[in-house]
Amino acid sequence: MYLLASAGPFGISPTTDQLIVVNLAAILVGTTFNSPQKVLKWGGVIVAVVTSTCALWCGH
């Protein structure tokens, strides 16, 4: 019963560490997305998406 009560949307319940990773990923996207170089622009987006996904669903 506790498992059902603790799960948030999409079946996850984020911890403080996971929320920090998501916030840092948002900062990364915010600082690199306006870059004139495509490598920095899309590289920041890809790194942010991968780390956020791994932090939320992989449990690291």
PDB file with one MODEL, atoms N, CA, C and O in Angstrom:
MODEL        1
ATOM      1  N   MET A   1       0.814  -1.186   0.000  1.00  0.00           N
ATOM      2  CA  MET A   1       0.000   0.000   0.000  1.00  0.00           C
ATOM      3  C   MET A   1       0.861   1.255   0.000  1.00  0.00           C
ATOM      4  O   MET A   1       0.496   2.244  -0.635  1.00  0.00           O
ATOM      5  N   TYR A   2       1.994   1.242   0.695  1.00  0.00           N
ATOM      6  CA  TYR A   2       2.889   2.397   0.733  1.00  0.00           C
ATOM      7  C   TYR A   2       3.453   2.701  -0.650  1.00  0.00           C
ATOM      8  O   TYR A   2       3.655   3.865  -0.994  1.00  0.00           O
ATOM      9  N   LEU A   3       3.707   1.670  -1.439  1.00  0.00           N
ATOM     10  CA  LEU A   3       4.240   1.862  -2.778  1.00  0.00           C
ATOM     11  C   LEU A   3       3.283   2.685  -3.643  1.00  0.00           C
ATOM     12  O   LEU A   3       3.718   3.557  -4.395  1.00  0.00           O
ATOM     13  N   LEU A   4       1.996   2.410  -3.538  1.00  0.00           N
ATOM     14  CA  LEU A   4       1.023   3.151  -4.320  1.00  0.00           C
ATOM     15  C   LEU A   4       0.899   4.595  -3.837  1.00  0.00           C
ATOM     16  O   LEU A   4       0.676   5.500  -4.642  1.00  0.00           O
ATOM     17  N   ALA A   5       1.039   4.815  -2.549  1.00  0.00           N
ATOM     18  CA  ALA A   5       0.896   6.163  -2.001  1.00  0.00           C
ATOM     19  C   ALA A   5       2.115   7.033  -2.293  1.00  0.00           C
ATOM     20  O   ALA A   5       1.995   8.256  -2.370  1.00  0.00           O
ATOM     21  N   SER A   6       3.288   6.416  -2.457  1.00  0.00           N
ATOM     22  CA  SER A   6       4.506   7.205  -2.636  1.00  0.00           C
ATOM     23  C   SER A   6       4.826   7.501  -4.099  1.00  0.00           C
ATOM     24  O   SER A   6       5.685   8.338  -4.379  1.00  0.00           O
ATOM     25  N   ALA A   7       4.168   6.846  -5.020  1.00  0.00           N
ATOM     26  CA  ALA A   7       4.474   7.043  -6.441  1.00  0.00           C
ATOM     27  C   ALA A   7       3.793   8.304  -6.952  1.00  0.00           C
ATOM     28  O   ALA A   7       2.605   8.525  -6.718  1.00  0.00           O
ATOM     29  N   GLY A   8       4.560   9.118  -7.646  1.00  0.00           N
ATOM     30  CA  GLY A   8       4.026  10.348  -8.223  1.00  0.00           C
ATOM     31  C   GLY A   8       3.564  10.097  -9.642  1.00  0.00           C
ATOM     32  O   GLY A   8       3.280   8.960 -10.016  1.00  0.00           O
ATOM     33  N   PRO A   9       3.487  11.152 -10.430  1.00  0.00           N
ATOM     34  CA  PRO A   9       3.088  10.968 -11.827  1.00  0.00           C
ATOM     35  C   PRO A   9       4.114  10.133 -12.585  1.00  0.00           C
ATOM     36  O   PRO A   9       5.309  10.213 -12.300  1.00  0.00           O
ATOM     37  N   PHE A  10       3.681   9.371 -13.503  1.00  0.00           N
ATOM     38  CA  PHE A  10       4.502   8.457 -14.310  1.00  0.00           C
ATOM     39  C   PHE A  10       5.117   7.344 -13.472  1.00  0.00           C
ATOM     40  O   PHE A  10       6.048   6.683 -13.931  1.00  0.00           O
ATOM     41  N   GLY A  11       4.626   7.119 -12.259  1.00  0.00           N
ATOM     42  CA  GLY A  11       5.117   6.035 -11.427  1.00  0.00           C
ATOM     43  C   GLY A  11       6.445   6.299 -10.742  1.00  0.00           C
ATOM     44  O   GLY A  11       7.088   5.360 -10.272  1.00  0.00           O
ATOM     45  N   ILE A  12       6.872   7.558 -10.674  1.00  0.00           N
ATOM     46  CA  ILE A  12       8.133   7.874 -10.010  1.00  0.00           C
ATOM     47  C   ILE A  12       7.882   8.840  -8.864  1.00  0.00           C
ATOM     48  O   ILE A  12       6.914   9.601  -8.874  1.00  0.00           O
ATOM     49  N   SER A  13       8.750   8.797  -7.894  1.00  0.00           N
ATOM     50  CA  SER A  13       8.714   9.729  -6.777  1.00  0.00           C
ATOM     51  C   SER A  13      10.113  10.312  -6.647  1.00  0.00           C
ATOM     52  O   SER A  13      10.985   9.684  -6.045  1.00  0.00           O
ATOM     53  N   PRO A  14      10.345  11.493  -7.196  1.00  0.00           N
ATOM     54  CA  PRO A  14      11.707  12.031  -7.237  1.00  0.00           C
ATOM     55  C   PRO A  14      12.258  12.381  -5.863  1.00  0.00           C
ATOM     56  O   PRO A  14      11.546  12.905  -5.006  1.00  0.00           O
ATOM     57  N   THR A  15      13.526  12.085  -5.671  1.00  0.00           N
ATOM     58  CA  THR A  15      14.221  12.449  -4.448  1.00  0.00           C
ATOM     59  C   THR A  15      14.898  13.800  -4.645  1.00  0.00           C
ATOM     60  O   THR A  15      14.855  14.375  -5.732  1.00  0.00           O
ATOM     61  N   THR A  16      15.516  14.294  -3.594  1.00  0.00           N
ATOM     62  CA  THR A  16      16.209  15.575  -3.680  1.00  0.00           C
ATOM     63  C   THR A  16      17.355  15.510  -4.675  1.00  0.00           C
ATOM     64  O   THR A  16      17.556  16.454  -5.440  1.00  0.00           O
ATOM     65  N   ASP A  17      18.109  14.421  -4.684  1.00  0.00           N
ATOM     66  CA  ASP A  17      19.218  14.276  -5.631  1.00  0.00           C
ATOM     67  C   ASP A  17      18.722  14.296  -7.072  1.00  0.00           C
ATOM     68  O   ASP A  17      19.354  14.896  -7.941  1.00  0.00           O
ATOM     69  N   GLN A  18      17.597  13.643  -7.325  1.00  0.00           N
ATOM     70  CA  GLN A  18      17.052  13.620  -8.675  1.00  0.00           C
ATOM     71  C   GLN A  18      16.572  15.003  -9.100  1.00  0.00           C
ATOM     72  O   GLN A  18      16.740  15.389 -10.256  1.00  0.00           O
ATOM     73  N   LEU A  19      15.981  15.745  -8.179  1.00  0.00           N
ATOM     74  CA  LEU A  19      15.532  17.091  -8.500  1.00  0.00           C
ATOM     75  C   LEU A  19      16.705  18.027  -8.764  1.00  0.00           C
ATOM     76  O   LEU A  19      16.610  18.922  -9.604  1.00  0.00           O
ATOM     77  N   ILE A  20      17.813  17.826  -8.049  1.00  0.00           N
ATOM     78  CA  ILE A  20      19.016  18.623  -8.295  1.00  0.00           C
ATOM     79  C   ILE A  20      19.549  18.351  -9.690  1.00  0.00           C
ATOM     80  O   ILE A  20      19.942  19.280 -10.396  1.00  0.00           O
ATOM     81  N   VAL A  21      19.567  17.084 -10.097  1.00  0.00           N
ATOM     82  CA  VAL A  21      20.047  16.734 -11.440  1.00  0.00           C
ATOM     83  C   VAL A  21      19.166  17.381 -12.504  1.00  0.00           C
ATOM     84  O   VAL A  21      19.679  17.901 -13.495  1.00  0.00           O
ATOM     85  N   VAL A  22      17.860  17.358 -12.313  1.00  0.00           N
ATOM     86  CA  VAL A  22      16.947  17.954 -13.288  1.00  0.00           C
ATOM     87  C   VAL A  22      17.146  19.471 -13.344  1.00  0.00           C
ATOM     88  O   VAL A  22      17.130  20.055 -14.428  1.00  0.00           O
ATOM     89  N   ASN A  23      17.334  20.110 -12.196  1.00  0.00           N
ATOM     90  CA  ASN A  23      17.574  21.557 -12.183  1.00  0.00           C
ATOM     91  C   ASN A  23      18.897  21.912 -12.857  1.00  0.00           C
ATOM     92  O   ASN A  23      18.969  22.895 -13.595  1.00  0.00           O
ATOM     93  N   LEU A  24      19.932  21.131 -12.613  1.00  0.00           N
ATOM     94  CA  LEU A  24      21.215  21.388 -13.277  1.00  0.00           C
ATOM     95  C   LEU A  24      21.107  21.173 -14.783  1.00  0.00           C
ATOM     96  O   LEU A  24      21.736  21.887 -15.564  1.00  0.00           O
ATOM     97  N   ALA A  25      20.310  20.189 -15.188  1.00  0.00           N
ATOM     98  CA  ALA A  25      20.099  19.960 -16.619  1.00  0.00           C
ATOM     99  C   ALA A  25      19.370  21.143 -17.247  1.00  0.00           C
ATOM    100  O   ALA A  25      19.675  21.530 -18.375  1.00  0.00           O
ATOM    101  N   ALA A  26      18.414  21.716 -16.530  1.00  0.00           N
ATOM    102  CA  ALA A  26      17.702  22.886 -17.048  1.00  0.00           C
ATOM    103  C   ALA A  26      18.647  24.081 -17.178  1.00  0.00           C
ATOM    104  O   ALA A  26      18.549  24.846 -18.138  1.00  0.00           O
ATOM    105  N   ILE A  27      19.551  24.243 -16.229  1.00  0.00           N
ATOM    106  CA  ILE A  27      20.542  25.317 -16.313  1.00  0.00           C
ATOM    107  C   ILE A  27      21.466  25.089 -17.508  1.00  0.00           C
ATOM    108  O   ILE A  27      21.808  26.036 -18.216  1.00  0.00           O
ATOM    109  N   LEU A  28      21.869  23.840 -17.735  1.00  0.00           N
ATOM    110  CA  LEU A  28      22.727  23.519 -18.874  1.00  0.00           C
ATOM    111  C   LEU A  28      22.051  23.882 -20.191  1.00  0.00           C
ATOM    112  O   LEU A  28      22.675  24.481 -21.067  1.00  0.00           O
ATOM    113  N   VAL A  29      20.793  23.526 -20.332  1.00  0.00           N
ATOM    114  CA  VAL A  29      20.060  23.845 -21.559  1.00  0.00           C
ATOM    115  C   VAL A  29      19.903  25.357 -21.697  1.00  0.00           C
ATOM    116  O   VAL A  29      20.055  25.904 -22.789  1.00  0.00           O
ATOM    117  N   GLY A  30      19.600  26.025 -20.593  1.00  0.00           N
ATOM    118  CA  GLY A  30      19.420  27.469 -20.638  1.00  0.00           C
ATOM    119  C   GLY A  30      20.670  28.226 -21.044  1.00  0.00           C
ATOM    120  O   GLY A  30      20.582  29.273 -21.685  1.00  0.00           O
ATOM    121  N   THR A  31      21.826  27.710 -20.679  1.00  0.00           N
ATOM    122  CA  THR A  31      23.064  28.420 -21.000  1.00  0.00           C
ATOM    123  C   THR A  31      23.650  28.028 -22.354  1.00  0.00           C
ATOM    124  O   THR A  31      24.391  28.810 -22.949  1.00  0.00           O
ATOM    125  N   THR A  32      23.339  26.853 -22.843  1.00  0.00           N
ATOM    126  CA  THR A  32      23.936  26.417 -24.111  1.00  0.00           C
ATOM    127  C   THR A  32      23.005  26.526 -25.310  1.00  0.00           C
ATOM    128  O   THR A  32      23.481  26.460 -26.444  1.00  0.00           O
ATOM    129  N   PHE A  33      21.714  26.689 -25.115  1.00  0.00           N
ATOM    130  CA  PHE A  33      20.783  26.633 -26.238  1.00  0.00           C
ATOM    131  C   PHE A  33      20.916  27.827 -27.179  1.00  0.00           C
ATOM    132  O   PHE A  33      20.604  27.698 -28.363  1.00  0.00           O
ATOM    133  N   ASN A  34      21.361  28.965 -26.702  1.00  0.00           N
ATOM    134  CA  ASN A  34      21.518  30.143 -27.563  1.00  0.00           C
ATOM    135  C   ASN A  34      22.906  30.239 -28.180  1.00  0.00           C
ATOM    136  O   ASN A  34      23.257  31.268 -28.757  1.00  0.00           O
ATOM    137  N   SER A  35      23.684  29.196 -28.065  1.00  0.00           N
ATOM    138  CA  SER A  35      25.037  29.201 -28.608  1.00  0.00           C
ATOM    139  C   SER A  35      24.996  29.160 -30.142  1.00  0.00           C
ATOM    140  O   SER A  35      24.182  28.445 -30.727  1.00  0.00           O
ATOM    141  N   PRO A  36      25.877  29.929 -30.785  1.00  0.00           N
ATOM    142  CA  PRO A  36      25.894  29.890 -32.253  1.00  0.00           C
ATOM    143  C   PRO A  36      26.464  28.587 -32.816  1.00  0.00           C
ATOM    144  O   PRO A  36      26.218  28.248 -33.974  1.00  0.00           O
ATOM    145  N   GLN A  37      27.220  27.861 -32.003  1.00  0.00           N
ATOM    146  CA  GLN A  37      27.786  26.595 -32.465  1.00  0.00           C
ATOM    147  C   GLN A  37      26.776  25.475 -32.223  1.00  0.00           C
ATOM    148  O   GLN A  37      26.291  25.295 -31.106  1.00  0.00           O
ATOM    149  N   LYS A  38      26.467  24.727 -33.281  1.00  0.00           N
ATOM    150  CA  LYS A  38      25.463  23.674 -33.172  1.00  0.00           C
ATOM    151  C   LYS A  38      25.900  22.549 -32.245  1.00  0.00           C
ATOM    152  O   LYS A  38      25.062  21.907 -31.611  1.00  0.00           O
ATOM    153  N   VAL A  39      27.203  22.303 -32.160  1.00  0.00           N
ATOM    154  CA  VAL A  39      27.700  21.235 -31.287  1.00  0.00           C
ATOM    155  C   VAL A  39      27.385  21.551 -29.830  1.00  0.00           C
ATOM    156  O   VAL A  39      26.934  20.680 -29.086  1.00  0.00           O
ATOM    157  N   LEU A  40      27.619  22.785 -29.426  1.00  0.00           N
ATOM    158  CA  LEU A  40      27.321  23.173 -28.045  1.00  0.00           C
ATOM    159  C   LEU A  40      25.822  23.221 -27.796  1.00  0.00           C
ATOM    160  O   LEU A  40      25.350  22.792 -26.744  1.00  0.00           O
ATOM    161  N   LYS A  41      25.074  23.741 -28.759  1.00  0.00           N
ATOM    162  CA  LYS A  41      23.630  23.880 -28.612  1.00  0.00           C
ATOM    163  C   LYS A  41      22.958  22.525 -28.423  1.00  0.00           C
ATOM    164  O   LYS A  41      22.277  22.298 -27.423  1.00  0.00           O
ATOM    165  N   TRP A  42      23.147  21.641 -29.369  1.00  0.00           N
ATOM    166  CA  TRP A  42      22.462  20.347 -29.305  1.00  0.00           C
ATOM    167  C   TRP A  42      23.157  19.371 -28.371  1.00  0.00           C
ATOM    168  O   TRP A  42      22.518  18.465 -27.837  1.00  0.00           O
ATOM    169  N   GLY A  43      24.456  19.544 -28.167  1.00  0.00           N
ATOM    170  CA  GLY A  43      25.157  18.707 -27.194  1.00  0.00           C
ATOM    171  C   GLY A  43      24.640  18.944 -25.787  1.00  0.00           C
ATOM    172  O   GLY A  43      24.464  17.996 -25.022  1.00  0.00           O
ATOM    173  N   GLY A  44      24.394  20.213 -25.435  1.00  0.00           N
ATOM    174  CA  GLY A  44      23.832  20.526 -24.118  1.00  0.00           C
ATOM    175  C   GLY A  44      22.450  19.945 -23.940  1.00  0.00           C
ATOM    176  O   GLY A  44      22.111  19.453 -22.864  1.00  0.00           O
ATOM    177  N   VAL A  45      21.645  20.000 -24.995  1.00  0.00           N
ATOM    178  CA  VAL A  45      20.291  19.440 -24.915  1.00  0.00           C
ATOM    179  C   VAL A  45      20.351  17.927 -24.739  1.00  0.00           C
ATOM    180  O   VAL A  45      19.630  17.373 -23.909  1.00  0.00           O
ATOM    181  N   ILE A  46      21.196  17.261 -25.503  1.00  0.00           N
ATOM    182  CA  ILE A  46      21.298  15.796 -25.418  1.00  0.00           C
ATOM    183  C   ILE A  46      21.807  15.358 -24.049  1.00  0.00           C
ATOM    184  O   ILE A  46      21.261  14.430 -23.451  1.00  0.00           O
ATOM    185  N   VAL A  47      22.843  16.018 -23.553  1.00  0.00           N
ATOM    186  CA  VAL A  47      23.379  15.669 -22.228  1.00  0.00           C
ATOM    187  C   VAL A  47      22.325  15.890 -21.154  1.00  0.00           C
ATOM    188  O   VAL A  47      22.186  15.067 -20.249  1.00  0.00           O
ATOM    189  N   ALA A  48      21.580  16.984 -21.238  1.00  0.00           N
ATOM    190  CA  ALA A  48      20.545  17.272 -20.246  1.00  0.00           C
ATOM    191  C   ALA A  48      19.433  16.230 -20.269  1.00  0.00           C
ATOM    192  O   ALA A  48      18.975  15.790 -19.215  1.00  0.00           O
ATOM    193  N   VAL A  49      19.001  15.836 -21.448  1.00  0.00           N
ATOM    194  CA  VAL A  49      17.921  14.841 -21.551  1.00  0.00           C
ATOM    195  C   VAL A  49      18.379  13.485 -21.032  1.00  0.00           C
ATOM    196  O   VAL A  49      17.646  12.820 -20.300  1.00  0.00           O
ATOM    197  N   VAL A  50      19.576  13.075 -21.403  1.00  0.00           N
ATOM    198  CA  VAL A  50      20.080  11.761 -20.971  1.00  0.00           C
ATOM    199  C   VAL A  50      20.287  11.721 -19.464  1.00  0.00           C
ATOM    200  O   VAL A  50      19.900  10.747 -18.818  1.00  0.00           O
ATOM    201  N   THR A  51      20.890  12.760 -18.891  1.00  0.00           N
ATOM    202  CA  THR A  51      21.131  12.736 -17.444  1.00  0.00           C
ATOM    203  C   THR A  51      19.832  12.834 -16.652  1.00  0.00           C
ATOM    204  O   THR A  51      19.693  12.199 -15.607  1.00  0.00           O
ATOM    205  N   SER A  52      18.884  13.622 -17.141  1.00  0.00           N
ATOM    206  CA  SER A  52      17.593  13.714 -16.440  1.00  0.00           C
ATOM    207  C   SER A  52      16.843  12.388 -16.491  1.00  0.00           C
ATOM    208  O   SER A  52      16.287  11.939 -15.489  1.00  0.00           O
ATOM    209  N   THR A  53      16.832  11.774 -17.656  1.00  0.00           N
ATOM    210  CA  THR A  53      16.152  10.487 -17.802  1.00  0.00           C
ATOM    211  C   THR A  53      16.793   9.425 -16.913  1.00  0.00           C
ATOM    212  O   THR A  53      16.098   8.661 -16.243  1.00  0.00           O
ATOM    213  N   CYS A  54      18.104   9.384 -16.914  1.00  0.00           N
ATOM    214  CA  CYS A  54      18.812   8.393 -16.096  1.00  0.00           C
ATOM    215  C   CYS A  54      18.593   8.658 -14.609  1.00  0.00           C
ATOM    216  O   CYS A  54      18.420   7.719 -13.832  1.00  0.00           O
ATOM    217  N   ALA A  55      18.601   9.918 -14.211  1.00  0.00           N
ATOM    218  CA  ALA A  55      18.407  10.241 -12.796  1.00  0.00           C
ATOM    219  C   ALA A  55      17.013   9.845 -12.316  1.00  0.00           C
ATOM    220  O   ALA A  55      16.849   9.387 -11.186  1.00  0.00           O
ATOM    221  N   LEU A  56      16.023  10.019 -13.167  1.00  0.00           N
ATOM    222  CA  LEU A  56      14.646   9.733 -12.742  1.00  0.00           C
ATOM    223  C   LEU A  56      14.290   8.260 -12.841  1.00  0.00           C
ATOM    224  O   LEU A  56      13.652   7.725 -11.935  1.00  0.00           O
ATOM    225  N   TRP A  57      14.681   7.599 -13.905  1.00  0.00           N
ATOM    226  CA  TRP A  57      14.218   6.227 -14.101  1.00  0.00           C
ATOM    227  C   TRP A  57      15.242   5.157 -13.790  1.00  0.00           C
ATOM    228  O   TRP A  57      14.863   4.022 -13.501  1.00  0.00           O
ATOM    229  N   CYS A  58      16.525   5.474 -13.838  1.00  0.00           N
ATOM    230  CA  CYS A  58      17.546   4.448 -13.565  1.00  0.00           C
ATOM    231  C   CYS A  58      17.834   4.323 -12.071  1.00  0.00           C
ATOM    232  O   CYS A  58      18.370   3.305 -11.633  1.00  0.00           O
ATOM    233  N   GLY A  59      17.492   5.323 -11.295  1.00  0.00           N
ATOM    234  CA  GLY A  59      17.701   5.264  -9.854  1.00  0.00           C
ATOM    235  C   GLY A  59      19.125   5.515  -9.414  1.00  0.00           C
ATOM    236  O   GLY A  59      19.520   5.045  -8.347  1.00  0.00           O
ATOM    237  N   HIS A  60      19.910   6.237 -10.192  1.00  0.00           N
ATOM    238  CA  HIS A  60      21.303   6.528  -9.828  1.00  0.00           C
ATOM    239  C   HIS A  60      21.370   7.747  -8.976  1.00  0.00           C
ATOM    240  O   HIS A  60      22.457   8.155  -8.566  1.00  0.00           O
TER     241      HIS A  60
ENDMDL
END
